[in-house]
Amino acid sequence: MFTVHSFSSPLFPRDKQHCRKKLIFMLFAFVCLVASFNVFNFNFNYFSKKKTTTLEENKNNSNNNSNHHAFYLGGKPDYGGLGHTFLSFSHLAATAFRNNLTLRAHFETNKHGLNKANVRDHFFGDLTMTPFPLEEKCGTIVKTSERDLQRDLRLARGRHGGVGGDDDSCTLFVVDGISRSEEGIELHLPYFRRMFELNNLRRNNARREPQHDDDDDDDDDDDDDAVVVSKVRPEDDCFVTKTCGEKSAGRFDNDYGDVAAADADANVAVHIRRGDLIRYIRRRESVEKMLISAENRYVAVSAYVSVLEQLLSKLKKLGKKNVRVHIFCEGMKKTTKKKSPPPLVPDLNGTFVDVSKVVRYDGSLQSVTFLRGSPDALEAFDGMCFSDVLVTGNSAFSLLAAALCRRPVVLSMSGSSSYDYVPNALSLDVTKRVHDLFFVRKGFRASLTDGARFDEGRFDDLWSKRDDDAAAAVRRARKQA
């Protein structure tokens, strides 16, 4: 008779419950052994490194650890008009965000008769010009592209700073020549709106404070650095919202009307891109590029007329019986009428259209006043920013107002710019027709936008929430200030 005995050892007893307990204990012991080995290895490496480090290197490491090396980004934006400068400035801001750098640059331009100090004061102030650490030395290095910037930045971070010199505590990178791009606006729109609102709150607080003459200012004769007081004088928090009682948001002291008149139920701002547009189209290198520029940028007056007719009808349904329409257009025909001159807008082939004569509406139920917008760039921006509805042109200038201002419902003629990232914007549905444009060159034909409409359901949604959004922006700005 052959008997088979089951396997038995101290590690694997016959008692199954006891076996499980012993296995768990062994597993726990193994984990503790591995953990203790890692701790020992870390300590060994730490002390071995400390042995091979010189006294001077220890001192440098201590300085780097106690005083973190800061990296900043400045730049020279592609200065032009307000719109083009903002496209370039936002691209610089996007470069700073993308490379984890602190932005140190002013939004400013002196083109088209503007004043750098006024532009700074009007939009972001010094909020985007991050100050250097006090009593610290900062090195500066100028680069011509983001690729060159990234290469030097990797080297600087690898050695814990010191691009301009080993004793520098911070480094300022300056990108020479920043191209125009909507990338920065699209990615960081909340940042730009917040900076704009905070600066507006600062401006309003400064207006409420008593002004004192400073004798030291008499020696400053540099016109480029002198802040000229704007004719636009918003009161309190009306910069952002119109919930300010009987005070109007941004009154104009000139013959171009009152953007937020107390006696108007609704203010509509219309920006029609003209000015140097024809010269811009003619400068293109080829007929194909001229055609692209014309079709993307030139909008016939008939398109604005169709939008205004639908908009006035919609505002009448919303109970807005007293409406002011402000036409902002560079190159309007001059007139001898000084009081409320008619908005004579340049159209195709050298003709001018009086918009007030061609827009149809029910005059028995609605009073509509058409006014020329101010020719001053900053006042024109305020006129669009404080309006209830903004109809944009294919221009970076009206894009600037749409991007920074929460208040108006924006109806965009989407051509060269996208408004998909602007939460209070609604793209118009446009129709096109081929036109002869002999003012560009003989025989030149292009398919231009000559009609436009908007979705009234989406308009209702934006109209109902705009005051709530603006009021919330005031609360956020006050809290941050």
Disulfide bonds with the S-S distance in Angstrom:
Cys138-Cys170 1.32
Cys238-Cys244 2.18
Cys385-Cys405 2.09
